């Protein structure tokens, strides 16, 4: 880009300000070692070299050179999938007007695809950096091209908009994967040949398997080890060394699409066969909680489960995360209120007795003068497998249904092999606590219908289902 003095003098203040901003970004890019993504060296490994002194594409991170419909980068954690997708989306924006960016949730699309360290804003060169408008959920490029942000959690938002291309990130983690895929596909109707780039860690889901087999899918496979030289030493030490050689590591690091594993607690076909898009009328809802062992750093399992009028158990929500004791307790009661749950069922053994104290404090803070918290302690004295086995049998009988998809929980259910690892993971434990409680309470007892969509808090009062049951008992007694 070159400008004469006369051209500079004719520029208005806004244009001069924009030019100054671009020049400053050019300098920052150069000082930061940013170089063009594509390298002229055939089969380049992406490491800095003469002519390309910064990080750039490995050969496996460039789109295949044929007229594919879908390019699926099926690769392990840390492979560079996000950078691959961001650079592809930037290239498409140079020549095509409308693009769709879809992540598992709205926050994922914003925080990873757009604003992440390997996202579009970080990868875009100074002279082609888009402006992000959060209120419109759009990126607008200097040439007028627009990319719109969507959440796979809201498939109906994809009904209607049209696009030339789309970047779909972590599709195997989409809760409503088939519905979101169908709506997005129907919107790919602009231009001569709409294309989709999918970047995802593999899971053996029916749609993923279908796309892998499709002759119009260009498949790129890779492992964590392909990009190990660009990953932090702490990641290598804390993640790779922990999971390599394990079943979960085969999926997350080596990018293997694993089918049902002999010895795993639950077969994936049993989850897929009973999956539903919404729950029926429910007679009870509880929150299963499995606290982190130390109270900090480890993951706290928080799973919402309900009992249907049809006698089946429904997994409604997975709110598990790495949380401090205070935040974990606050989230447990927030879920309790949001879902209109009757109880929080929590494991208290294994050095986790602190959890009841913190839960009671959190309840008192949310409900001053509201009476004792609706809390049920589970002292899991049995072995992990013995506790989980009755729940696993319900999966085989199609009596546990997932409402949507819960990828992390489902990975734990289908990859935890008790004979290999006696310590069951936290999400799985939380789910077992909730479903086991519902089984024990309702398999041989009468039930009272509640509305699963009530979403009202207790306000210090008695849960509607408990109140209805108490009144029925009083009527019978009189």
Buried (B, 14 or more C-beta within 10 A) or exposed (E): EEEEEEEEEEEEEEEEEEBEEBEEBBEEBEEEEBBEBEBEEEEBBBEEEEEBEEBBBBEBBBBEEEEBBBBBBBBBBBBBBBBBBBBBBBBBBEEBBBBBBBBBBBEBBBEBBBBBEBBBBBBBBBEBBBEBEEEEBBBBBBEEBBBBBBBBBBBEBBEEBEBBBBBBBBBBBBBBBBBBBBBBBEBBEBBEEBBBBBBBBBBBBEBBBEBBEBEEBBBBBBBBBBBEEBBEEEBBEEBBEEBBEBBBBBBBBBBBBBEEBEEBBBBBBBBBEBBBEEBBEBBBBBBBBBBBBEBEEBBBBBBBBBBBEEEBBBBBBBBBBEBBBEBBBBBBBBBBBBBBBBBBBBBBEEEBEEBBEBBBBBBBEBBEEEEEBBBBBBEBEEEBBEBBBBBBEBBEEEBBBBBBBBBBBBBBBBBBBBEEBEEBBBBBBBBBBBBBBBBEBBEEEEBBBBEBEEEEBBEEEBBBBBEBBEEEEEEEEE
